Amino acid sequence: MVKAVWNGAVLAESDDTVVIEGNHYFPRETIRGEYFKPSETTSICPWKGTANYHSIVVDGAENKDAAWYYADPQPAAAEIKNRVAFWKGVTVS
């Protein structure tokens, strides 16, 4: 079971992650939505497409844009559709 943890809170856990470029992408239904706040931030990956972000809020502390997902990935990255990955101090183990 792979877990994503930040500020003492389990943000997601699953035994069905997809690993791309060293990042675990968790199925959207395994994230704990109460910790996620939509962000206006986007970025573009040439082969995956446009990434959208969420900030994470735990006990009043915010980790801006610490989770990302591809709502409509390029065909080469279709396996990460509806999956969320983490960075910025989120521990994935």
PyMOL Python script that loads the backbone (N, CA, C, O; Angstrom):
from pymol import cmd

cmd.read_pdbstr("""\
ATOM      1  N   MET A   1       0.846  -1.182   0.000  1.00  0.00           N
ATOM      2  CA  MET A   1       0.000   0.000   0.000  1.00  0.00           C
ATOM      3  C   MET A   1       0.888   1.241   0.000  1.00  0.00           C
ATOM      4  O   MET A   1       1.761   1.387   0.855  1.00  0.00           O
ATOM      5  N   VAL A   2       0.666   2.115  -0.944  1.00  0.00           N
ATOM      6  CA  VAL A   2       1.427   3.357  -1.060  1.00  0.00           C
ATOM      7  C   VAL A   2       0.598   4.469  -0.416  1.00  0.00           C
ATOM      8  O   VAL A   2      -0.609   4.558  -0.638  1.00  0.00           O
ATOM      9  N   LYS A   3       1.256   5.318   0.385  1.00  0.00           N
ATOM     10  CA  LYS A   3       0.582   6.421   1.072  1.00  0.00           C
ATOM     11  C   LYS A   3       1.240   7.742   0.723  1.00  0.00           C
ATOM     12  O   LYS A   3       2.453   7.816   0.530  1.00  0.00           O
ATOM     13  N   ALA A   4       0.426   8.785   0.645  1.00  0.00           N
ATOM     14  CA  ALA A   4       0.913  10.157   0.522  1.00  0.00           C
ATOM     15  C   ALA A   4       0.548  10.872   1.815  1.00  0.00           C
ATOM     16  O   ALA A   4      -0.622  10.920   2.196  1.00  0.00           O
ATOM     17  N   VAL A   5       1.561  11.434   2.496  1.00  0.00           N
ATOM     18  CA  VAL A   5       1.352  12.055   3.812  1.00  0.00           C
ATOM     19  C   VAL A   5       1.982  13.440   3.830  1.00  0.00           C
ATOM     20  O   VAL A   5       3.097  13.632   3.345  1.00  0.00           O
ATOM     21  N   TRP A   6       1.260  14.400   4.394  1.00  0.00           N
ATOM     22  CA  TRP A   6       1.804  15.737   4.613  1.00  0.00           C
ATOM     23  C   TRP A   6       1.234  16.301   5.904  1.00  0.00           C
ATOM     24  O   TRP A   6       0.038  16.190   6.170  1.00  0.00           O
ATOM     25  N   ASN A   7       2.093  16.898   6.690  1.00  0.00           N
ATOM     26  CA  ASN A   7       1.699  17.545   7.944  1.00  0.00           C
ATOM     27  C   ASN A   7       0.910  16.587   8.848  1.00  0.00           C
ATOM     28  O   ASN A   7      -0.021  16.995   9.543  1.00  0.00           O
ATOM     29  N   GLY A   8       1.299  15.316   8.824  1.00  0.00           N
ATOM     30  CA  GLY A   8       0.674  14.308   9.680  1.00  0.00           C
ATOM     31  C   GLY A   8      -0.614  13.719   9.161  1.00  0.00           C
ATOM     32  O   GLY A   8      -1.181  12.833   9.800  1.00  0.00           O
ATOM     33  N   ALA A   9      -1.095  14.183   8.018  1.00  0.00           N
ATOM     34  CA  ALA A   9      -2.359  13.687   7.462  1.00  0.00           C
ATOM     35  C   ALA A   9      -2.099  12.763   6.269  1.00  0.00           C
ATOM     36  O   ALA A   9      -1.249  13.048   5.425  1.00  0.00           O
ATOM     37  N   VAL A  10      -2.836  11.665   6.212  1.00  0.00           N
ATOM     38  CA  VAL A  10      -2.782  10.778   5.051  1.00  0.00           C
ATOM     39  C   VAL A  10      -3.680  11.395   3.981  1.00  0.00           C
ATOM     40  O   VAL A  10      -4.894  11.496   4.157  1.00  0.00           O
ATOM     41  N   LEU A  11      -3.073  11.802   2.880  1.00  0.00           N
ATOM     42  CA  LEU A  11      -3.797  12.458   1.790  1.00  0.00           C
ATOM     43  C   LEU A  11      -4.401  11.464   0.823  1.00  0.00           C
ATOM     44  O   LEU A  11      -5.466  11.701   0.253  1.00  0.00           O
ATOM     45  N   ALA A  12      -3.708  10.339   0.641  1.00  0.00           N
ATOM     46  CA  ALA A  12      -4.170   9.287  -0.270  1.00  0.00           C
ATOM     47  C   ALA A  12      -3.443   8.006   0.082  1.00  0.00           C
ATOM     48  O   ALA A  12      -2.323   8.034   0.592  1.00  0.00           O
ATOM     49  N   GLU A  13      -4.090   6.878  -0.195  1.00  0.00           N
ATOM     50  CA  GLU A  13      -3.412   5.585  -0.085  1.00  0.00           C
ATOM     51  C   GLU A  13      -4.072   4.612  -1.038  1.00  0.00           C
ATOM     52  O   GLU A  13      -5.293   4.582  -1.193  1.00  0.00           O
ATOM     53  N   SER A  14      -3.213   3.805  -1.681  1.00  0.00           N
ATOM     54  CA  SER A  14      -3.710   2.871  -2.682  1.00  0.00           C
ATOM     55  C   SER A  14      -2.651   1.824  -2.985  1.00  0.00           C
ATOM     56  O   SER A  14      -1.453   2.069  -2.839  1.00  0.00           O
ATOM     57  N   ASP A  15      -3.106   0.667  -3.405  1.00  0.00           N
ATOM     58  CA  ASP A  15      -2.181  -0.352  -3.909  1.00  0.00           C
ATOM     59  C   ASP A  15      -2.244  -0.383  -5.431  1.00  0.00           C
ATOM     60  O   ASP A  15      -1.766  -1.327  -6.059  1.00  0.00           O
ATOM     61  N   ASP A  16      -2.840   0.659  -6.026  1.00  0.00           N
ATOM     62  CA  ASP A  16      -3.001   0.757  -7.470  1.00  0.00           C
ATOM     63  C   ASP A  16      -2.494   2.116  -7.957  1.00  0.00           C
ATOM     64  O   ASP A  16      -3.265   2.903  -8.506  1.00  0.00           O
ATOM     65  N   THR A  17      -1.204   2.396  -7.759  1.00  0.00           N
ATOM     66  CA  THR A  17      -0.647   3.635  -8.287  1.00  0.00           C
ATOM     67  C   THR A  17       0.063   3.346  -9.607  1.00  0.00           C
ATOM     68  O   THR A  17       0.496   2.224  -9.870  1.00  0.00           O
ATOM     69  N   VAL A  18       0.167   4.379 -10.421  1.00  0.00           N
ATOM     70  CA  VAL A  18       0.927   4.302 -11.668  1.00  0.00           C
ATOM     71  C   VAL A  18       2.155   5.178 -11.468  1.00  0.00           C
ATOM     72  O   VAL A  18       2.028   6.347 -11.104  1.00  0.00           O
ATOM     73  N   VAL A  19       3.342   4.626 -11.701  1.00  0.00           N
ATOM     74  CA  VAL A  19       4.573   5.396 -11.504  1.00  0.00           C
ATOM     75  C   VAL A  19       5.099   5.858 -12.863  1.00  0.00           C
ATOM     76  O   VAL A  19       5.383   5.058 -13.754  1.00  0.00           O
ATOM     77  N   ILE A  20       5.217   7.175 -12.984  1.00  0.00           N
ATOM     78  CA  ILE A  20       5.784   7.793 -14.190  1.00  0.00           C
ATOM     79  C   ILE A  20       6.787   8.835 -13.729  1.00  0.00           C
ATOM     80  O   ILE A  20       6.482   9.686 -12.894  1.00  0.00           O
ATOM     81  N   GLU A  21       7.987   8.756 -14.287  1.00  0.00           N
ATOM     82  CA  GLU A  21       9.062   9.693 -13.966  1.00  0.00           C
ATOM     83  C   GLU A  21       9.280   9.781 -12.452  1.00  0.00           C
ATOM     84  O   GLU A  21       9.557  10.859 -11.927  1.00  0.00           O
ATOM     85  N   GLY A  22       9.156   8.660 -11.759  1.00  0.00           N
ATOM     86  CA  GLY A  22       9.402   8.600 -10.322  1.00  0.00           C
ATOM     87  C   GLY A  22       8.257   9.068  -9.449  1.00  0.00           C
ATOM     88  O   GLY A  22       8.375   9.044  -8.224  1.00  0.00           O
ATOM     89  N   ASN A  23       7.150   9.494 -10.041  1.00  0.00           N
ATOM     90  CA  ASN A  23       5.995   9.971  -9.281  1.00  0.00           C
ATOM     91  C   ASN A  23       4.877   8.934  -9.269  1.00  0.00           C
ATOM     92  O   ASN A  23       4.529   8.368 -10.305  1.00  0.00           O
ATOM     93  N   HIS A  24       4.322   8.696  -8.089  1.00  0.00           N
ATOM     94  CA  HIS A  24       3.167   7.806  -7.962  1.00  0.00           C
ATOM     95  C   HIS A  24       1.905   8.610  -8.253  1.00  0.00           C
ATOM     96  O   HIS A  24       1.666   9.649  -7.638  1.00  0.00           O
ATOM     97  N   TYR A  25       1.112   8.130  -9.181  1.00  0.00           N
ATOM     98  CA  TYR A  25      -0.180   8.733  -9.489  1.00  0.00           C
ATOM     99  C   TYR A  25      -1.257   7.865  -8.854  1.00  0.00           C
ATOM    100  O   TYR A  25      -1.430   6.700  -9.215  1.00  0.00           O
ATOM    101  N   PHE A  26      -1.981   8.454  -7.899  1.00  0.00           N
ATOM    102  CA  PHE A  26      -3.022   7.757  -7.149  1.00  0.00           C
ATOM    103  C   PHE A  26      -4.371   7.898  -7.849  1.00  0.00           C
ATOM    104  O   PHE A  26      -4.675   8.959  -8.395  1.00  0.00           O
ATOM    105  N   PRO A  27      -5.185   6.841  -7.839  1.00  0.00           N
ATOM    106  CA  PRO A  27      -6.547   6.987  -8.382  1.00  0.00           C
ATOM    107  C   PRO A  27      -7.276   8.109  -7.638  1.00  0.00           C
ATOM    108  O   PRO A  27      -7.189   8.211  -6.414  1.00  0.00           O
ATOM    109  N   ARG A  28      -7.982   8.935  -8.376  1.00  0.00           N
ATOM    110  CA  ARG A  28      -8.683  10.088  -7.781  1.00  0.00           C
ATOM    111  C   ARG A  28      -9.590   9.665  -6.629  1.00  0.00           C
ATOM    112  O   ARG A  28      -9.710  10.393  -5.643  1.00  0.00           O
ATOM    113  N   GLU A  29     -10.223   8.513  -6.738  1.00  0.00           N
ATOM    114  CA  GLU A  29     -11.151   8.090  -5.687  1.00  0.00           C
ATOM    115  C   GLU A  29     -10.452   7.702  -4.382  1.00  0.00           C
ATOM    116  O   GLU A  29     -11.120   7.467  -3.375  1.00  0.00           O
ATOM    117  N   THR A  30      -9.112   7.633  -4.383  1.00  0.00           N
ATOM    118  CA  THR A  30      -8.394   7.278  -3.151  1.00  0.00           C
ATOM    119  C   THR A  30      -7.869   8.497  -2.402  1.00  0.00           C
ATOM    120  O   THR A  30      -7.310   8.352  -1.315  1.00  0.00           O
ATOM    121  N   ILE A  31      -8.037   9.701  -2.962  1.00  0.00           N
ATOM    122  CA  ILE A  31      -7.571  10.882  -2.238  1.00  0.00           C
ATOM    123  C   ILE A  31      -8.633  11.333  -1.244  1.00  0.00           C
ATOM    124  O   ILE A  31      -9.830  11.148  -1.466  1.00  0.00           O
ATOM    125  N   ARG A  32      -8.181  11.919  -0.158  1.00  0.00           N
ATOM    126  CA  ARG A  32      -9.083  12.429   0.879  1.00  0.00           C
ATOM    127  C   ARG A  32      -9.387  13.897   0.551  1.00  0.00           C
ATOM    128  O   ARG A  32      -8.628  14.805   0.888  1.00  0.00           O
ATOM    129  N   GLY A  33     -10.514  14.085  -0.112  1.00  0.00           N
ATOM    130  CA  GLY A  33     -10.887  15.381  -0.670  1.00  0.00           C
ATOM    131  C   GLY A  33     -10.933  16.536   0.301  1.00  0.00           C
ATOM    132  O   GLY A  33     -10.786  17.688  -0.109  1.00  0.00           O
ATOM    133  N   GLU A  34     -11.134  16.260   1.579  1.00  0.00           N
ATOM    134  CA  GLU A  34     -11.227  17.352   2.545  1.00  0.00           C
ATOM    135  C   GLU A  34      -9.922  18.135   2.687  1.00  0.00           C
ATOM    136  O   GLU A  34      -9.922  19.242   3.226  1.00  0.00           O
ATOM    137  N   TYR A  35      -8.816  17.574   2.211  1.00  0.00           N
ATOM    138  CA  TYR A  35      -7.523  18.255   2.316  1.00  0.00           C
ATOM    139  C   TYR A  35      -7.136  19.025   1.047  1.00  0.00           C
ATOM    140  O   TYR A  35      -6.090  19.672   1.016  1.00  0.00           O
ATOM    141  N   PHE A  36      -7.959  18.962   0.017  1.00  0.00           N
ATOM    142  CA  PHE A  36      -7.594  19.526  -1.285  1.00  0.00           C
ATOM    143  C   PHE A  36      -8.401  20.775  -1.608  1.00  0.00           C
ATOM    144  O   PHE A  36      -9.614  20.828  -1.408  1.00  0.00           O
ATOM    145  N   LYS A  37      -7.688  21.780  -2.113  1.00  0.00           N
ATOM    146  CA  LYS A  37      -8.299  23.046  -2.501  1.00  0.00           C
ATOM    147  C   LYS A  37      -7.894  23.328  -3.949  1.00  0.00           C
ATOM    148  O   LYS A  37      -6.704  23.332  -4.261  1.00  0.00           O
ATOM    149  N   PRO A  38      -8.863  23.564  -4.836  1.00  0.00           N
ATOM    150  CA  PRO A  38      -8.514  23.829  -6.239  1.00  0.00           C
ATOM    151  C   PRO A  38      -7.585  25.029  -6.382  1.00  0.00           C
ATOM    152  O   PRO A  38      -7.642  25.980  -5.603  1.00  0.00           O
ATOM    153  N   SER A  39      -6.736  24.958  -7.390  1.00  0.00           N
ATOM    154  CA  SER A  39      -5.803  26.036  -7.704  1.00  0.00           C
ATOM    155  C   SER A  39      -6.000  26.440  -9.161  1.00  0.00           C
ATOM    156  O   SER A  39      -6.447  25.642  -9.985  1.00  0.00           O
ATOM    157  N   GLU A  40      -5.667  27.662  -9.461  1.00  0.00           N
ATOM    158  CA  GLU A  40      -5.732  28.142 -10.847  1.00  0.00           C
ATOM    159  C   GLU A  40      -4.460  27.805 -11.623  1.00  0.00           C
ATOM    160  O   GLU A  40      -4.397  28.045 -12.829  1.00  0.00           O
ATOM    161  N   THR A  41      -3.448  27.254 -10.955  1.00  0.00           N
ATOM    162  CA  THR A  41      -2.157  26.974 -11.574  1.00  0.00           C
ATOM    163  C   THR A  41      -2.262  25.843 -12.593  1.00  0.00           C
ATOM    164  O   THR A  41      -2.946  24.846 -12.364  1.00  0.00           O
ATOM    165  N   THR A  42      -1.579  26.012 -13.711  1.00  0.00           N
ATOM    166  CA  THR A  42      -1.432  24.957 -14.713  1.00  0.00           C
ATOM    167  C   THR A  42       0.015  24.948 -15.189  1.00  0.00           C
ATOM    168  O   THR A  42       0.742  25.929 -15.033  1.00  0.00           O
ATOM    169  N   SER A  43       0.414  23.839 -15.766  1.00  0.00           N
ATOM    170  CA  SER A  43       1.715  23.740 -16.421  1.00  0.00           C
ATOM    171  C   SER A  43       1.555  22.780 -17.585  1.00  0.00           C
ATOM    172  O   SER A  43       0.586  22.024 -17.657  1.00  0.00           O
ATOM    173  N   ILE A  44       2.512  22.820 -18.492  1.00  0.00           N
ATOM    174  CA  ILE A  44       2.409  21.983 -19.688  1.00  0.00           C
ATOM    175  C   ILE A  44       3.614  21.059 -19.788  1.00  0.00           C
ATOM    176  O   ILE A  44       4.761  21.497 -19.692  1.00  0.00           O
ATOM    177  N   CYS A  45       3.337  19.784 -19.983  1.00  0.00           N
ATOM    178  CA  CYS A  45       4.359  18.782 -20.266  1.00  0.00           C
ATOM    179  C   CYS A  45       4.185  18.395 -21.729  1.00  0.00           C
ATOM    180  O   CYS A  45       3.068  18.101 -22.155  1.00  0.00           O
ATOM    181  N   PRO A  46       5.261  18.390 -22.504  1.00  0.00           N
ATOM    182  CA  PRO A  46       5.136  18.103 -23.935  1.00  0.00           C
ATOM    183  C   PRO A  46       4.491  16.751 -24.253  1.00  0.00           C
ATOM    184  O   PRO A  46       3.794  16.626 -25.260  1.00  0.00           O
ATOM    185  N   TRP A  47       4.714  15.739 -23.408  1.00  0.00           N
ATOM    186  CA  TRP A  47       4.164  14.428 -23.748  1.00  0.00           C
ATOM    187  C   TRP A  47       2.968  14.016 -22.893  1.00  0.00           C
ATOM    188  O   TRP A  47       2.231  13.105 -23.270  1.00  0.00           O
ATOM    189  N   LYS A  48       2.760  14.674 -21.741  1.00  0.00           N
ATOM    190  CA  LYS A  48       1.604  14.332 -20.899  1.00  0.00           C
ATOM    191  C   LYS A  48       0.438  15.289 -21.092  1.00  0.00           C
ATOM    192  O   LYS A  48      -0.716  14.889 -20.940  1.00  0.00           O
ATOM    193  N   GLY A  49       0.713  16.533 -21.420  1.00  0.00           N
ATOM    194  CA  GLY A  49      -0.353  17.512 -21.627  1.00  0.00           C
ATOM    195  C   GLY A  49      -0.354  18.590 -20.557  1.00  0.00           C
ATOM    196  O   GLY A  49       0.685  18.890 -19.968  1.00  0.00           O
ATOM    197  N   THR A  50      -1.523  19.173 -20.305  1.00  0.00           N
ATOM    198  CA  THR A  50      -1.672  20.258 -19.343  1.00  0.00           C
ATOM    199  C   THR A  50      -2.008  19.706 -17.968  1.00  0.00           C
ATOM    200  O   THR A  50      -2.978  18.967 -17.801  1.00  0.00           O
ATOM    201  N   ALA A  51      -1.191  20.077 -16.983  1.00  0.00           N
ATOM    202  CA  ALA A  51      -1.424  19.665 -15.595  1.00  0.00           C
ATOM    203  C   ALA A  51      -2.203  20.759 -14.871  1.00  0.00           C
ATOM    204  O   ALA A  51      -1.966  21.949 -15.077  1.00  0.00           O
ATOM    205  N   ASN A  52      -3.123  20.340 -14.032  1.00  0.00           N
ATOM    206  CA  ASN A  52      -3.859  21.224 -13.139  1.00  0.00           C
ATOM    207  C   ASN A  52      -3.421  20.894 -11.718  1.00  0.00           C
ATOM    208  O   ASN A  52      -2.964  19.783 -11.446  1.00  0.00           O
ATOM    209  N   TYR A  53      -3.561  21.862 -10.808  1.00  0.00           N
ATOM    210  CA  TYR A  53      -3.037  21.694  -9.459  1.00  0.00           C
ATOM    211  C   TYR A  53      -4.101  21.864  -8.385  1.00  0.00           C
ATOM    212  O   TYR A  53      -5.144  22.482  -8.598  1.00  0.00           O
ATOM    213  N   HIS A  54      -3.799  21.293  -7.224  1.00  0.00           N
ATOM    214  CA  HIS A  54      -4.556  21.520  -5.997  1.00  0.00           C
ATOM    215  C   HIS A  54      -3.557  21.931  -4.934  1.00  0.00           C
ATOM    216  O   HIS A  54      -2.426  21.447  -4.917  1.00  0.00           O
ATOM    217  N   SER A  55      -3.971  22.819  -4.052  1.00  0.00           N
ATOM    218  CA  SER A  55      -3.206  23.078  -2.843  1.00  0.00           C
ATOM    219  C   SER A  55      -3.725  22.127  -1.779  1.00  0.00           C
ATOM    220  O   SER A  55      -4.867  21.671  -1.841  1.00  0.00           O
ATOM    221  N   ILE A  56      -2.883  21.834  -0.811  1.00  0.00           N
ATOM    222  CA  ILE A  56      -3.255  20.931   0.274  1.00  0.00           C
ATOM    223  C   ILE A  56      -3.339  21.751   1.549  1.00  0.00           C
ATOM    224  O   ILE A  56      -2.441  22.536   1.853  1.00  0.00           O
ATOM    225  N   VAL A  57      -4.427  21.567   2.297  1.00  0.00           N
ATOM    226  CA  VAL A  57      -4.620  22.293   3.547  1.00  0.00           C
ATOM    227  C   VAL A  57      -4.867  21.280   4.657  1.00  0.00           C
ATOM    228  O   VAL A  57      -5.824  20.507   4.611  1.00  0.00           O
ATOM    229  N   VAL A  58      -3.979  21.298   5.663  1.00  0.00           N
ATOM    230  CA  VAL A  58      -4.088  20.400   6.818  1.00  0.00           C
ATOM    231  C   VAL A  58      -3.906  21.232   8.081  1.00  0.00           C
ATOM    232  O   VAL A  58      -2.889  21.905   8.248  1.00  0.00           O
ATOM    233  N   ASP A  59      -4.877  21.185   8.953  1.00  0.00           N
ATOM    234  CA  ASP A  59      -4.809  21.917  10.234  1.00  0.00           C
ATOM    235  C   ASP A  59      -4.433  23.385  10.044  1.00  0.00           C
ATOM    236  O   ASP A  59      -3.641  23.933  10.811  1.00  0.00           O
ATOM    237  N   GLY A  60      -5.003  24.013   9.023  1.00  0.00           N
ATOM    238  CA  GLY A  60      -4.764  25.432   8.778  1.00  0.00           C
ATOM    239  C   GLY A  60      -3.493  25.755   8.014  1.00  0.00           C
ATOM    240  O   GLY A  60      -3.304  26.895   7.591  1.00  0.00           O
ATOM    241  N   ALA A  61      -2.614  24.771   7.827  1.00  0.00           N
ATOM    242  CA  ALA A  61      -1.379  24.989   7.057  1.00  0.00           C
ATOM    243  C   ALA A  61      -1.641  24.640   5.589  1.00  0.00           C
ATOM    244  O   ALA A  61      -2.254  23.618   5.282  1.00  0.00           O
ATOM    245  N   GLU A  62      -1.166  25.505   4.693  1.00  0.00           N
ATOM    246  CA  GLU A  62      -1.395  25.283   3.260  1.00  0.00           C
ATOM    247  C   GLU A  62      -0.084  24.987   2.536  1.00  0.00           C
ATOM    248  O   GLU A  62       0.924  25.662   2.745  1.00  0.00           O
ATOM    249  N   ASN A  63      -0.118  23.972   1.688  1.00  0.00           N
ATOM    250  CA  ASN A  63       0.998  23.612   0.824  1.00  0.00           C
ATOM    251  C   ASN A  63       0.517  23.891  -0.602  1.00  0.00           C
ATOM    252  O   ASN A  63      -0.156  23.062  -1.216  1.00  0.00           O
ATOM    253  N   LYS A  64       0.873  25.068  -1.116  1.00  0.00           N
ATOM    254  CA  LYS A  64       0.340  25.541  -2.402  1.00  0.00           C
ATOM    255  C   LYS A  64       0.788  24.671  -3.572  1.00  0.00           C
ATOM    256  O   LYS A  64       1.974  24.388  -3.745  1.00  0.00           O
ATOM    257  N   ASP A  65      -0.189  24.258  -4.365  1.00  0.00           N
ATOM    258  CA  ASP A  65       0.053  23.514  -5.611  1.00  0.00           C
ATOM    259  C   ASP A  65       0.857  22.228  -5.392  1.00  0.00           C
ATOM    260  O   ASP A  65       1.679  21.864  -6.234  1.00  0.00           O
ATOM    261  N   ALA A  66       0.631  21.552  -4.291  1.00  0.00           N
ATOM    262  CA  ALA A  66       1.412  20.358  -3.943  1.00  0.00           C
ATOM    263  C   ALA A  66       0.881  19.073  -4.571  1.00  0.00           C
ATOM    264  O   ALA A  66       1.512  18.022  -4.451  1.00  0.00           O
ATOM    265  N   ALA A  67      -0.261  19.144  -5.235  1.00  0.00           N
ATOM    266  CA  ALA A  67      -0.815  17.973  -5.927  1.00  0.00           C
ATOM    267  C   ALA A  67      -1.174  18.385  -7.341  1.00  0.00           C
ATOM    268  O   ALA A  67      -1.614  19.509  -7.582  1.00  0.00           O
ATOM    269  N   TRP A  68      -0.979  17.460  -8.279  1.00  0.00           N
ATOM    270  CA  TRP A  68      -1.330  17.779  -9.663  1.00  0.00           C
ATOM    271  C   TRP A  68      -1.969  16.578 -10.334  1.00  0.00           C
ATOM    272  O   TRP A  68      -1.842  15.436  -9.895  1.00  0.00           O
ATOM    273  N   TYR A  69      -2.669  16.894 -11.430  1.00  0.00           N
ATOM    274  CA  TYR A  69      -3.344  15.852 -12.207  1.00  0.00           C
ATOM    275  C   TYR A  69      -3.493  16.334 -13.648  1.00  0.00           C
ATOM    276  O   TYR A  69      -3.408  17.527 -13.939  1.00  0.00           O
ATOM    277  N   TYR A  70      -3.712  15.386 -14.522  1.00  0.00           N
ATOM    278  CA  TYR A  70      -3.943  15.679 -15.935  1.00  0.00           C
ATOM    279  C   TYR A  70      -5.383  15.300 -16.244  1.00  0.00           C
ATOM    280  O   TYR A  70      -5.705  14.116 -16.355  1.00  0.00           O
ATOM    281  N   ALA A  71      -6.255  16.300 -16.383  1.00  0.00           N
ATOM    282  CA  ALA A  71      -7.670  16.044 -16.640  1.00  0.00           C
ATOM    283  C   ALA A  71      -7.882  15.393 -18.004  1.00  0.00           C
ATOM    284  O   ALA A  71      -8.770  14.559 -18.180  1.00  0.00           O
ATOM    285  N   ASP A  72      -7.049  15.790 -18.963  1.00  0.00           N
ATOM    286  CA  ASP A  72      -7.184  15.270 -20.326  1.00  0.00           C
ATOM    287  C   ASP A  72      -5.783  15.034 -20.894  1.00  0.00           C
ATOM    288  O   ASP A  72      -5.323  15.788 -21.752  1.00  0.00           O
ATOM    289  N   PRO A  73      -5.102  13.981 -20.411  1.00  0.00           N
ATOM    290  CA  PRO A  73      -3.714  13.765 -20.838  1.00  0.00           C
ATOM    291  C   PRO A  73      -3.602  13.404 -22.318  1.00  0.00           C
ATOM    292  O   PRO A  73      -4.561  12.950 -22.942  1.00  0.00           O
ATOM    293  N   GLN A  74      -2.409  13.616 -22.856  1.00  0.00           N
ATOM    294  CA  GLN A  74      -2.116  13.174 -24.216  1.00  0.00           C
ATOM    295  C   GLN A  74      -2.243  11.645 -24.279  1.00  0.00           C
ATOM    296  O   GLN A  74      -2.127  10.981 -23.248  1.00  0.00           O
ATOM    297  N   PRO A  75      -2.478  11.080 -25.460  1.00  0.00           N
ATOM    298  CA  PRO A  75      -2.620   9.625 -25.580  1.00  0.00           C
ATOM    299  C   PRO A  75      -1.465   8.822 -24.975  1.00  0.00           C
ATOM    300  O   PRO A  75      -1.686   7.739 -24.433  1.00  0.00           O
ATOM    301  N   ALA A  76      -0.248   9.337 -25.061  1.00  0.00           N
ATOM    302  CA  ALA A  76       0.912   8.611 -24.513  1.00  0.00           C
ATOM    303  C   ALA A  76       0.853   8.482 -22.992  1.00  0.00           C
ATOM    304  O   ALA A  76       1.515   7.620 -22.413  1.00  0.00           O
ATOM    305  N   ALA A  77       0.056   9.344 -22.342  1.00  0.00           N
ATOM    306  CA  ALA A  77      -0.049   9.334 -20.881  1.00  0.00           C
ATOM    307  C   ALA A  77      -1.464   8.989 -20.411  1.00  0.00           C
ATOM    308  O   ALA A  77      -1.857   9.335 -19.298  1.00  0.00           O
ATOM    309  N   ALA A  78      -2.209   8.316 -21.253  1.00  0.00           N
ATOM    310  CA  ALA A  78      -3.613   8.008 -20.937  1.00  0.00           C
ATOM    311  C   ALA A  78      -3.790   7.281 -19.606  1.00  0.00           C
ATOM    312  O   ALA A  78      -4.829   7.418 -18.961  1.00  0.00           O
ATOM    313  N   GLU A  79      -2.791   6.515 -19.191  1.00  0.00           N
ATOM    314  CA  GLU A  79      -2.918   5.736 -17.957  1.00  0.00           C
ATOM    315  C   GLU A  79      -2.973   6.591 -16.692  1.00  0.00           C
ATOM    316  O   GLU A  79      -3.305   6.074 -15.625  1.00  0.00           O
ATOM    317  N   ILE A  80      -2.654   7.895 -16.784  1.00  0.00           N
ATOM    318  CA  ILE A  80      -2.725   8.741 -15.589  1.00  0.00           C
ATOM    319  C   ILE A  80      -3.976   9.615 -15.542  1.00  0.00           C
ATOM    320  O   ILE A  80      -4.102  10.465 -14.661  1.00  0.00           O
ATOM    321  N   LYS A  81      -4.888   9.419 -16.466  1.00  0.00           N
ATOM    322  CA  LYS A  81      -6.164  10.142 -16.422  1.00  0.00           C
ATOM    323  C   LYS A  81      -6.882   9.770 -15.126  1.00  0.00           C
ATOM    324  O   LYS A  81      -6.918   8.602 -14.741  1.00  0.00           O
ATOM    325  N   ASN A  82      -7.448  10.767 -14.463  1.00  0.00           N
ATOM    326  CA  ASN A  82      -8.158  10.574 -13.188  1.00  0.00           C
ATOM    327  C   ASN A  82      -7.245  10.099 -12.068  1.00  0.00           C
ATOM    328  O   ASN A  82      -7.680   9.380 -11.169  1.00  0.00           O
ATOM    329  N   ARG A  83      -5.971  10.502 -12.120  1.00  0.00           N
ATOM    330  CA  ARG A  83      -5.009  10.160 -11.070  1.00  0.00           C
ATOM    331  C   ARG A  83      -4.306  11.426 -10.597  1.00  0.00           C
ATOM    332  O   ARG A  83      -4.179  12.396 -11.343  1.00  0.00           O
ATOM    333  N   VAL A  84      -3.854  11.402  -9.351  1.00  0.00           N
ATOM    334  CA  VAL A  84      -3.248  12.573  -8.705  1.00  0.00           C
ATOM    335  C   VAL A  84      -1.858  12.215  -8.194  1.00  0.00           C
ATOM    336  O   VAL A  84      -1.657  11.143  -7.622  1.00  0.00           O
ATOM    337  N   ALA A  85      -0.896  13.118  -8.402  1.00  0.00           N
ATOM    338  CA  ALA A  85       0.471  12.937  -7.910  1.00  0.00           C
ATOM    339  C   ALA A  85       0.826  14.103  -6.977  1.00  0.00           C
ATOM    340  O   ALA A  85       0.114  15.105  -6.922  1.00  0.00           O
ATOM    341  N   PHE A  86       1.933  13.954  -6.250  1.00  0.00           N
ATOM    342  CA  PHE A  86       2.302  14.911  -5.211  1.00  0.00           C
ATOM    343  C   PHE A  86       3.773  15.316  -5.293  1.00  0.00           C
ATOM    344  O   PHE A  86       4.602  14.608  -5.864  1.00  0.00           O
ATOM    345  N   TRP A  87       4.069  16.471  -4.708  1.00  0.00           N
ATOM    346  CA  TRP A  87       5.435  16.945  -4.528  1.00  0.00           C
ATOM    347  C   TRP A  87       5.436  17.974  -3.416  1.00  0.00           C
ATOM    348  O   TRP A  87       4.497  18.000  -2.621  1.00  0.00           O
ATOM    349  N   LYS A  88       6.454  18.830  -3.325  1.00  0.00           N
ATOM    350  CA  LYS A  88       6.559  19.908  -2.343  1.00  0.00           C
ATOM    351  C   LYS A  88       6.452  19.411  -0.902  1.00  0.00           C
ATOM    352  O   LYS A  88       5.676  19.940  -0.106  1.00  0.00           O
ATOM    353  N   GLY A  89       7.236  18.397  -0.583  1.00  0.00           N
ATOM    354  CA  GLY A  89       7.291  17.943   0.795  1.00  0.00           C
ATOM    355  C   GLY A  89       6.288  16.880   1.182  1.00  0.00           C
ATOM    356  O   GLY A  89       6.300  16.407   2.319  1.00  0.00           O
ATOM    357  N   VAL A  90       5.424  16.494   0.267  1.00  0.00           N
ATOM    358  CA  VAL A  90       4.503  15.386   0.548  1.00  0.00           C
ATOM    359  C   VAL A  90       5.316  14.099   0.469  1.00  0.00           C
ATOM    360  O   VAL A  90       5.976  13.840  -0.537  1.00  0.00           O
ATOM    361  N   THR A  91       5.271  13.296   1.523  1.00  0.00           N
ATOM    362  CA  THR A  91       6.001  12.043   1.560  1.00  0.00           C
ATOM    363  C   THR A  91       5.164  10.935   0.948  1.00  0.00           C
ATOM    364  O   THR A  91       4.042  10.679   1.385  1.00  0.00           O
ATOM    365  N   VAL A  92       5.709  10.284  -0.058  1.00  0.00           N
ATOM    366  CA  VAL A  92       5.033   9.153  -0.694  1.00  0.00           C
ATOM    367  C   VAL A  92       5.883   7.923  -0.437  1.00  0.00           C
ATOM    368  O   VAL A  92       7.037   7.854  -0.859  1.00  0.00           O
ATOM    369  N   SER A  93       5.308   6.958   0.256  1.00  0.00           N
ATOM    370  CA  SER A  93       6.066   5.751   0.588  1.00  0.00           C
ATOM    371  C   SER A  93       5.151   4.535   0.663  1.00  0.00           C
ATOM    372  O   SER A  93       5.617   3.428   0.932  1.00  0.00           O
TER     373      SER A  93
END
""", "prot")
cmd.dss("prot")
cmd.show_as("cartoon", "prot")
cmd.util.cbc("prot")
cmd.orient("prot")
